Amino acid sequence: MADADDDGYFGEDVAARYDSGSADMFRPEAVDPAVDLLTGLADGGPALEFGIGTGRLALPLAGRGVRVHGIDLSRAMVKRLRAKPGGADLDVTIGDFATTRATGAGTFTTAYLVFNTINNLTSQDAQVECFRNAAAHLAPGGTFVIEVGVPPLRLLPPGQSAVPFHVDATSWGFDTLDPATQAMSSHYFSITGDGRAEHRAIPFRYVWPSELDLMARLAGMRLRDRWQDWDGTPFTGESRRHVSVWEKAS
């Protein structure tokens, strides 16, 4: 996983405004369906979150009685998690979730990786290793869940490489995509209170649903379910994202 410093691309400057900048994803209508599904998949057993961050899903999942362990590269993000009610009670291992083991935690009934975070692994090899790492943590019959967008290449006319995803009076963002390498970068521009312009870019690697299925097979898992969202809306050719569940062989 590419990183800009010890916290990757999620250092203190990002962690300090992460929750407010992603406020829509913290709304109950965004969180509750995910927690409902993950609670059901945990089925009374422990859950492992890759990229636990500030605890958007881990904390309410723990509130349902699920024992949650997390892996995250960013100490700054985990520090924010620790400051929240219940955050100090969660076990978190610092490291790259493609390869880091949650030592001493035993096996899990479910592992999950949400909010496009699989794309933070910027090579196919790292994404493959992530699936292998998930499978190594799972008990037989355990599940691995990923929520990620479908690559928006249909929005690119010939000769264009950028797709906007946010525009308002003081900030805007767009993704640049390379169809030859599947390299992708998200660019964030904002105007500060004193009129200065700020730019931040984060590299990603976009990945197709069928490619994820092959990665799962290499790790000894098979696709069990795929939906458009956490509520179970059927996945179609028009879906802009998917929630996929793979099951480890029992």
N, C-alpha and C positions, 0 to 999 in steps of 0.2 A: 504494500500500500504506500503510495507516495505521500511524503509528509514535508511540511514546510518548517517544522520545529518539533519539539518533543510532544506537543499536543496535536500534531498533524495540522490540518487546516481549521481546527476548532479550538483555538487558543482563547485566552481570557477576553480578548476584544469581541470575539464571536459569542462566547458563552454568556457574557454579560447581557447581551440583547437577544439571545436565541429564543427564549420563551415569548417575548413580546413580538419579535419578528415573525414567529410562526404561530401567532395567537389563534388563528382559525383552526389549527390542528389540535389545540388544547380545549376546544369547545366540547361539551358533553356529546353532541351529535357526531363528532369525529372520534372521540375516545371510547364511548360506551360500546358501540358494536364490535370494535376490535377487542376490548376487554372481555366481552361476552364470549366471543369465539375462542379466544386464548384460554379462558377459564374452562371451557368445555373440553378443549384439547388437552389441557393439563390433567383433567380428570382426577383431581385430588393429589397429583404428583407435583414435583418441582418444575419450574420453567427457567429457561436460560435466554436472556436477551443479548444479542450481538448489537453493539452500539447503543448501550443503555442511556447514554446522554444525561439529560436532566430529569429523567424519570417520568416522561409524559405517559407512558403505558405501564411501566414497572410499578409505580406507586399505587395507582388504582387497582392493578392486578393483585398486588400484595394485600390491598384492602379487602379483596374478595377471599382472602385466606390462602392464596397460592404462594409458596415459597419461591422467591425470585432471586436469581443470581445474574449478574451482568458482567459483560466484558466491554471495555471501552479504552481507546487509545488516549483520550483527552482527559487529563487530570482536572483541567479547568471546568469541563462540563460536569464531571463527577463531583467536584466541589460544590457546584450549584445543587446537584441532587442531594448531597449530604445536608445542605442547609434547609431542606424542605421537611415538613413533618413526616416522620417515618423513613426518611432517606438514610439516616444513620444506621438503620436496622438491616439494610440490604447488603448482601455480600457482593462486592465488585472486584474484579480482577483487571488491573491496568495492562493493556496490551492490544496488539492488532488482532481483531477477531478472525482474521483469515487463518491464523496459526496458533494463537494463544489458548492454552487449556485452562479451564476453571479448576485448578488443582484442589483436591480434597473435597470436592462438591458431589462426587458420585455421578450417577447418570440422571438424565432428565426425561420427562415424558413428552415435553415439547420444547423447541427452540424457535426463536423468531427474530426476524430482521426486517424492519419496516421503514416507511417514509423514504423510499428510494435509496436506502443506505447501502445496498449491494453495489450500487454504482460508484461508491467511494473507493472501491477496490478497482484500480485503474488498469489492470491487466486481466486477460482471460485466465492466466495461471493462478492469480490470486483469488479470482472468483471460484475456480475449481477447488482450490484449497479450502475455501470457506465452506463449501458443501461437505468436503471430507471432514473438516473440523466439527461441523454440526453433527454429522453422522457418528463421529467418535464420542460425542457427548451424550447421544441418545440411547435410551434403553431399547431393546428390540420392540418393534411396533410403535416407537415414538415418532413424532412428526416434526417437520421443519417447515416454517411458514415465512414466506417473503411477500411483502407489499412493494410494488415498484411500477413505475409508469411504462407504458408501451412506447418504444422509440417513435418520436413524432415526425418521421421522415416523410409521411404523406403531406405534411404541411410545407415542405420545401419545394418551391418551383425550381426548374433547372437554373443552375448558376448561383443559387442562394444557399448559404450555410448557417443562417441564424434564424431562431424562432423566438419571438418575444413571449414572456410569461407574466410580466407585471409592468404596468405603466400607471403612474399617477403624477401629481403636480411636482413632487420633490424626489421621486425615486423611480427607477425602472430597471428591469432585468431581462436578459435574454440568454438563451442557450445557443452555443455554436456546436455543430456536429460534423464529423468527418465520416461519411459512409464507407470509406475505404478501410479505416482502422477501428471504427466504433469509438474513437476518442470523442469526448464531449466536455465542454466547459460551461459552467454557469457564471455569468457576469452580472454583478450588482453595482449599479450607479446610484448615488444619492447626493442631494444638495444639503449641506449642513446648515445650522442656524446662522453661521457667519458668512454664508454664501459660497463656501468652498465645495468643490466637487470631489467625491470620494469614489474609488473603484476597487472592487474586490472580485477576484476570480477563483473558482474552485474547479479542479479537474475531476472528471468522472470517466467511466466507460459504460456506455449503454449496452443493454443485453436483451435479447429476444426471449419470449416465453419458451420457445422450442429449444433454445440454447440452454436455458436453465434446466429444462427437463433432462437434457443429455448430461449436464453436470451432476444432476441428482443420480442418474443411473450409474455414473462413474463412482459415486460415493455409496452405492448400494441402497438407493432409495428410488421409489416410484411415485409418480404423480397420483394423488388421491382425489384432490378437488382443485378447481380453479374458478374463481368468480371475478366479477368486475369490481366488487367492493366487499366490505366486511359484512354487509347485510345479506350476501348471497345472491345478488343480481347476476344473472347469467353473463358469462364472458362471451363477447362477440367480436367480429371484425371491426366494429366501431368503438370498442372499449378503449379508453385512454389510459387505463391502468389495470392491474390485476392483483388479486390476493390468491396465492397458490400454496397448496399444502402437499408436501411429499411425505411419504411414510417409509420408515426404515424397515427392512425385511425382518420378520419375526421368526 
